[in-house]
């Protein structure tokens, strides 16, 4: 199939990761940056004939009132990234992307996220849930038509929601449809509503957050019914990436991990939202389950996430691993991971969109994309938690696609 233009529709369009992805995309289009950090630019994947950077356009939903340029300038001032000359070079295109951003929804986002919302989205507070779904879906459809896009990939980059209600995890699709009659009876959060809207618009869906997204039985069923590709959840960019690499080493060497403590500090908008204990609980669970899955037993663990405003987007993770070796000798390993959260995450978003579009283009247009497991902390339907094995699955998928 001949490659055509595609769209990335981002939930949380003016957030740090989205803004970085937009600047990165435009920088790639203009030849202003190299390809370091982009998995899809590894020579191994050249055989896939992936969509070119100049064939991609960005739009999305947002609840705040700002713009790509304003968000980028704030990000640059607080975190010291984005050279002013680079921002100036891509500013006209960022302004064009702004025209594609529409008001999202505040249904079941939680009080902390609602506190960030502007008036443009609050005007829809009296809108019925069904009208909200129709509006969100229409925005995606219009974006595709306006820009003559062959396909649109919806990516959830919004702030972490409170955990989904347990009742929602047991619902069939038919039962969920009944409860979606109104916002009052709906058991699912905004991330799931965006996902439903995406499926109704025929868009693929990726969830880069710990929020529910499509990771519910009813929505997995809906994806099959609508023939939609989807994947998630929670991007694996820093500390958890290290865990997924180091924990197998301890397991394979039969070194007994007695405790693993991880402290995380950062000061971006995501950190501010995670300062709410309810929202934080969703993220902590996503970061903490991995060790037990890899080691086969549960060591004592502690994961802390603290909002330190002065840090901006720079995230520091300090881990202390206490383990037992031969002759019951106790030893330890410590590491410190420092990086800008959004700069680590944004290239992975662009990668996953390219891999998703390639899967869609080959004609496989339904189900969970397990070959993208290496990108997520809590990958849906994953067969292994180890990073190296997950990455091998991506390579195996690439081999299969290239041989067709």
Buried (B, 14 or more C-beta within 10 A) or exposed (E): EEBEBBBBBBBBBBBBBBBBBBBBBBBBBBEBBEEEBBBBBEEEBEEBEBBEBEBBBBBBBBBBBBBBBBBBBBBBEBBEBBEEEBBEBBBEBBEEBBEBBBBBBBBBBBEBBBEBBEEBBEEBEEBEBEEBBBBBBBBBBBBBEEBEBBBBBBBBBBBBBBBBBEEBEEBEBEBBEEBBEEBEEBBBBBBBBBBBBBBBBBBBBBBBBBBBBBBBBBBBBBBEEBEBBBBBBBBBBBBBBBBBEBBBEBBEEEBBBEEBBBBBBBBBBBBBBBBBEBBBBBBBBBBBBBBBBBBEEEBEBEBEBBBBEEBBBBBBBBBBBBBEEEEEEEEEBEEEBEBBBBBBBBBBBBBBBBBBBBBBBEEBBEBBBBBBBBBBBBBBEBEBBBBEBBBBBBBEBBEEBEEE
